[in-house]
């Protein structure tokens, strides 16, 4: 269904806690069909790098210059994902919300630190 992959956006939690690269990965997880399930929710991904549709595949799709293990460590450390005993990685529901929901922001689309800082400025800031 067209447009369904654009039904989620990262929450402010993701926007404030993560590096630009990790935000790119979360954004790809929310917007790329292959990483969404039949109901268009982010699917659990295998953490093993050689499995098809794994977390490493997601990272490479988001930005081939990123190291999957480094991104996974950041997401785990910041509580954005959960590692399951089955070997899967689950994007926590607190990391994403319906597009346009109050209390969320499109900041997850910003890819650089300078874009992030500019977004945080208030109209009254010099």
Rosetta blueprint (number, residue, H / E / L):
1 X L
2 X L
3 X L
4 X H
5 X H
6 X H
7 X L
8 X E
9 X E
10 X E
11 X E
12 X H
13 X H
14 X H
15 X H
16 X H
17 X H
18 X L
19 X L
20 X H
21 X H
22 X H
23 X H
24 X H
25 X H
26 X H
27 X H
28 X H
29 X H
30 X H
31 X H
32 X L
33 X H
34 X H
35 X H
36 X E
37 X L
38 X L
39 X L
40 X L
41 X L
42 X E
43 X L
44 X L
45 X E
46 X E
47 X L
48 X L
49 X L
50 X L
51 X L
52 X L
53 X L
54 X E
55 X H
56 X H
57 X H
58 X H
59 X H
60 X H
61 X H
62 X H
63 X L
64 X L
65 X L
66 X L
67 X L
68 X H
69 X H
70 X H
71 X H
72 X H
73 X H
74 X H
75 X H
76 X H
77 X H
78 X L
79 X L
80 X L
81 X E
82 X E
83 X E
84 X L
85 X L
86 X L
87 X L
88 X E
89 X E
90 X E
91 X E
92 X L
93 X H
94 X H
95 X H
96 X E
97 X E
98 X E
99 X L
100 X L
101 X L
102 X L
103 X L
104 X E
105 X L
106 X H
107 X H
108 X H
109 X H
110 X L
111 X L
112 X L
113 X H
114 X H
115 X H
116 X H
117 X H
118 X H
119 X H
120 X H
121 X L
122 X L
123 X L
124 X L
125 X L
126 X L
